[in-house]
Amino acid sequence: MDGTHVCVKVKPELQEMYWNRHDNAYLNIMAICDLNMLFTYIWNGAPGSCHDTTVLQMAQQIDTEFPLPPSDKYYLVDSGYPNKQGFFAPYRSSRNRFVRYHMSQFHSSPPPRNKHELFNQCHAFLRSVIERMFAVWKKKWRIFSDFPRYNIQIQKRVVMATVGLHNFIRISNFMDADFADIMTETKNNQNFEHDIGDMDATEIADGEAMTQIRDTIANMLWENQSNR
């Protein structure tokens, strides 16, 4: 699960709501995908000024069919989302401890220095599938690269249409240059391998449970690494 921004044309009185840090009006698109770079869910239309956590809350509150994972499964999310039941976030840096997460931070730097960084490296590697999916989607549909000439309702329809076409191309196994390019880039960046193995009171309890699961996996990864 992750979010991405696409330009949108809105009325002047709404621009502040849709403005983001890039000084333009955007939609914040939240998506869920599988490991085959297929969109499985999309929340289309949150203002660009919304934080990713806020978009997730909106989707869960408004969409009665929001697809929560089974009790023993999790969505991989980045540190912009809470680490709670069903949503698996990485370890964050704190005031007293810097913890690397992004794959680029490991490419030309020392290997993971502790169990938290080792977990984060594996987490980032698996979660990068949605970043690659967004990259293919935006590269193919250049309408997202420039400021749109359409109003917000049409722009939302454009988003949904291109998502459907993206999935159709992927499912159909067409020889597609954009997918081929991103898969080649991915193979070139795969320079490590690990075996991962088979706020109200409720949110606090969920967070504590997920923290325990994360710590257990991190300990297993670090122990396996140490025994090699």
Disulfide bonds with the S-S distance in Angstrom:
none
